[in-house]
Amino acid sequence: MKILSITSRTVTIELNNRTIYYAKEVFSIYLNQVFIREESKNVFTLFDLKPDFPYTIEIGTKSISFQTKKESVCLNVKDFNAIGDGVADDTVKIQAAIACCPKDGCVYLPKGTYLVSTIFLKSDMLFYLDKEAKLLAKYERLEFPVLPGRVGAYTFGTWEGSFVDGFASTITAISCHNLSLAGLGEIDEQATLGDWYKDHRVKRIAYRGFGMYFKDCKDIEVIGLHIHDTPSWNIHPFFSENLKFLNLRIKNNPSMPTTDGLDPDCCNNCLIAGCYFNVGDDCIAIKSGTYELAKEFKRPSQNIFIRNNYMEQGHGGVVFGSESSGGILNVRVEQCIFKNTDRGLRIKTRRGRGRIGKIHNVLFQNILMDAVKTPFVINMYYNMGPAGGHEEYVWTTTPQPVTELTPMLGKFEFKDMLCKNVGYAAGVFLGLPEAEIEGITLENVRFQYDPQIEEGYSVMIEHNFKLKNAGLYCFHVKNIELKHVVFDGVLGERLIKKES
């Protein structure tokens, strides 16, 4: 086993094995020779530890020792007159505790329900929620401050890959470092009670906020929390680096539009491990901005590691784009379960996204997919989202001139995977005639089909087509390599290659 994170009050451990999300069998955890609990997951967190204290974890014959971080002070928000009854507004009281918190201090929320709008965090602190503590977000948009898109040379608010005025999120951190949020507490956004989902793409005063928003941040950890019913994406780190999201429970109403789970955007070095997702859009969506933003800042998302997560419900499990103009590089997805998602891997881009950055060097390995309608989708004709996806320039299959607006897709590798109860197709890979997908490799992959499913659409394109129990549908893929790939119950050809 190895340590993923240590704070002053938590430790997060990952077992070194090859099982998917769950350990081979339930195991007992002992802490300093005291039995703590039985556990079944490969990634687990222990909470409510003493600061600056030595510990040894024992699991069977294995052990690992560590010391929690020092804590300068613990500030209980009740000492700042927070009420915690879910009726009184506690925003200013919690904000006062944060303002007073010295370097390496902890702001602690004990048992209670704390009604808030936006909480602004700062560097060098731990924000800790007791297991019976709940942040209850207001749902009226006028209760939230607005983050201006640009003020002179500075940028703050964002929406779908552009700097625009946006409502601040319930948890907001701007230019912070060495910041941890942890605990078994809950963040209830209550967005279904407001008007956030009405005409959800229309700007009304400002664009929708997120559950959590980290802008220009470094060395950030979010551990253990339950976050749900957000106005849009649950967690949005943007222009940030050295990020850890561990053992989170992320839930949104499946019928709510554009309620992604966790969207790293123009970020470097991000670990997502031990998390559970059940959302109304994509579970994890890696982004890197629109063409205009990428041209100005040239910030790819890169070095993204996604391990031991469970993705249940959602349009896609791990998704790239559609705002991906800065490029997405070096992504590894391992030991994950995808269940009842529309797609497993989903890449969505189109002409106009540009070639400032490339989507390249992607590995999916040791994955279980169950009842995923189409395990693999790479779509260079994506027609949804902001205006521009329905033009002939986007959807035509006639070769277009290669310009700086032509997206580039590199190589993708899928290994050691079982895909059970496949619905529409094993995979749909749609490249551009003037910019083919460079390479796709599948090795030791088994597809087992659900013959009872109705035919349906695997991709979002302007002139769509339905599939049922199909093999791998390839359009302008330069090289596709199959090694030990099995199709149980496929209708028609295993590999369908089209060039026009």
Secondary structure, 3 states (H helix, E strand, C coil): CEEEEECCCCEEEECCCCCCCEEEEEEEEEECCEEEEEEEECEEEECCCCCCCEEEEEECCEEEEEECCCCCCEEEHHHHCCCCEEEEECHHHHHHHHHHCCCCEEEEECCEEEEECCEECCCCEEEEECCCEEEEECCCHHHCCEECCEECCEECCCECCECCCEECCCEEEECCEEEEEEECCEEECCHHHCCCCCCCCCCCCCECCCCEEEECCEEEEEECCEEECCCCCCEEEECCEEEEEECCEEECCCCCCCCCCECCECCEEEEEECCEEECCCEEEEEECECHHHHHHHCCCEEEEEEECCEEECCCEEEEEECCECCCEEEEEEECCEEECCCEEEEEECCCCCCCCCCEEEEEEEEEEEECCCEEEEEECCCCCCCCCCCCHHHHCCCCCCCCCCCCCECEEEEEEEEEEEECCEEEEEECECCECECEEEEEEEEEEECCCCCCEECCCCCCCCEECCEEEEEECECCEEEEEEEEECCCCCCEEEECC
